[in-house]
Each structure stands twice: as C-alpha cells, then as structure tokens.
Amino acid sequence: MMDMNPKEIFRFDVGMLEDVPRLGSRCVKTAQGHVAIFRTSDDQLFALRDECPHRGAPLSQGIVHGTSVTCPLHNWVVSLQTGAVDAPDEGRVETLDVRLENERIILTVLP
C-alpha cells in the first residue's frame, strides 16, 4: 500500500477535450466528491463541485450558457469562473483547477 502525503495534490486525467460536449459537462467521481467539468462554446474549461449550494442538485445536469451554469432544480445561476451564485440568490460553489495539457483535460484536486 502506498503512503500519501496529506498535502499531496491529486491530478486526474479526465479525457480529451471532445469528451466534454460544447455547452455541456462531464461528472468525475473523486475521493473528495463529485466534480463537474464544464466546456463553454469557445472551449474554455471550468470545474466546480457538482452540488448547487441551494439544495444540492447536480450542477453537471444544468444548462451551460456563456460562463455560467443554471441549476436544473430551481434555476439558480452559478458563475463557472468564480463559483458565485448570481443575485438575488446567495451562495458559492467550490471551484477547482482544470486545464488542457497535451490535448488532455487535467483536473487538480486538493485532499
């Protein structure tokens, strides 16, 4: 069994860019919970915890528009860039680091 440093960063190879549809998402299960990877119409990538701060709905099932996602249950709008919920609603979703490296989507998760 491998010993892990508790401050170790976990990097996940999520797949190719085309594995996430434009204006869509892909849900990734990690030891730290579910993460939604979003792709915008201009191929920007974003990653958020896959849970709306309102009632815990899976944001990966929401509608992506611009750099936001609308929650599938109660239409809360969440910024993909900051994780902040649009007013008048309040709340925030944790954002995670996601990037394209050598044509692969790489998600970084802290333990």
HELIX and SHEET records of a PDB file:
HELIX    1   1 LEU A   17  ASP A   19  5                                   3    
HELIX    2   2 LEU A   59  GLN A   61  5                                   3    
SHEET    1   A 6 PHE A  10  MET A  16  0                                        
SHEET    2   A 6 ARG A 104  VAL A 109 -1                                        
SHEET    3   A 6 THR A  95  GLU A 101 -1                                        
SHEET    4   A 6 LEU A  45  ARG A  49 -1                                        
SHEET    5   A 6 GLY A  33  ARG A  39 -1                                        
SHEET    6   A 6 GLY A  24  THR A  30 -1                                        
SHEET    1   B 3 ILE A  63  HIS A  65  0                                        
SHEET    2   B 3 SER A  68  THR A  70 -1                                        
SHEET    3   B 3 VAL A  77  SER A  79 -1                                        
END                                                                             
